[in-house]
Amino acid sequence: MLTLVVRRLGLLVIVLFGLSVLLFAWVRALPGDPARALLGEKATPAGIAAVTERYGFDQPVWQQYATYVGRLLHGDLGASINTGEPVVQTFTERFPATVELAVAALVLAVVVGIPLGYLAARRRGGWLDHLVVGGSLLGVVVPVFFLAVVLKYLLAIQLGWFPTSGRQDARIDATHVTNFYVLDGLLTREWDASWDALVHLVLPALALGSIPLAIIVRITRASVLDVLGDDHVRTAQAKGLSRGVVSRRHVLRNALLPVSTTLGLQAGALLSGAVLTETVFSINGIGSYLFDAVTQLDYPVLQGFILFIAVVYALVNLAVDVSYGFIDPRVRVS
């Protein structure tokens, strides 16, 4: 297992190098001029030339890339062209909000999706199965931003059950240690702050987790149905083992392998797809920051965000590969 981890981490370095080359070329191939985008209507030839020289855009591309890689090796993602702030600093301040939202959405999808998928498979053809399958189809086709707006209007504005926006009530004097508001409240024993942050997460997590929930339900259902037809399950039932033992040891354990793969893919997708949800609920995460970077051709921010997501994808999928051995010891990951 240790060999697998070391080998995958070594491969990650190679992948990130290749990605940095492609990313550097792609960002600079985007239409528009970052200097002109930064200056806006006040752009003059002299001003454009000054900005271009300040950020090194007048240098040869290979030299710009060499400078970029040199900074990257020292953990420096550069400074935002738009704000002038270091990208790492802004990520440290904003990304916890996005991670917290993505984790909440993923937990919701797992806690609800796996049991629903399992129950639908065990009651195949029944009313629960039809209801779960129909609901999962609806969850896939309804756009996240539309669902977010509907949830906000019905449950927050009309019924007042949940907050309409933000991560925490501004009237709460909370201590922020890690910028993960729920975790901060637990660490500092400010239970009201932690609970308030958790309540603020409910609606955004429901909206963002709708698609992963639907996918996990369908994958779990299909996987359980496939395992139920295996010989070892019928043999366990013939031996007189209780339904709970058969379900836990022989059905769920084998059915969770494809579900784990799906979770790995969805975890990275949630981080990169939280932009619209954060916008609807006014969460000061990475969404608005990335939107400004795209519209203003903020190269360092775009490069830093995409590289970070690539690292997250790689590490999450490494964790999924390692988990295979714990879920089913017969599986040997090479």
Secondary structure as GFF3:
##gff-version 3
##sequence-region A 1 334
A	DSSP	alpha_helix	2	29	.	.	.	ID=ss1
A	DSSP	alpha_helix	34	39	.	.	.	ID=ss2
A	DSSP	three_ten_helix	40	42	.	.	.	ID=ss3
A	DSSP	alpha_helix	45	54	.	.	.	ID=ss4
A	DSSP	alpha_helix	61	73	.	.	.	ID=ss5
A	DSSP	alpha_helix	87	122	.	.	.	ID=ss6
A	DSSP	alpha_helix	127	141	.	.	.	ID=ss7
A	DSSP	alpha_helix	144	151	.	.	.	ID=ss8
A	DSSP	pi_helix	152	158	.	.	.	ID=ss9
A	DSSP	alpha_helix	181	187	.	.	.	ID=ss10
A	DSSP	alpha_helix	191	208	.	.	.	ID=ss11
A	DSSP	alpha_helix	210	228	.	.	.	ID=ss12
A	DSSP	alpha_helix	231	238	.	.	.	ID=ss13
A	DSSP	alpha_helix	243	245	.	.	.	ID=ss14
A	DSSP	pi_helix	246	252	.	.	.	ID=ss15
A	DSSP	alpha_helix	253	272	.	.	.	ID=ss16
A	DSSP	alpha_helix	275	280	.	.	.	ID=ss17
A	DSSP	alpha_helix	286	295	.	.	.	ID=ss18
A	DSSP	alpha_helix	299	327	.	.	.	ID=ss19
###
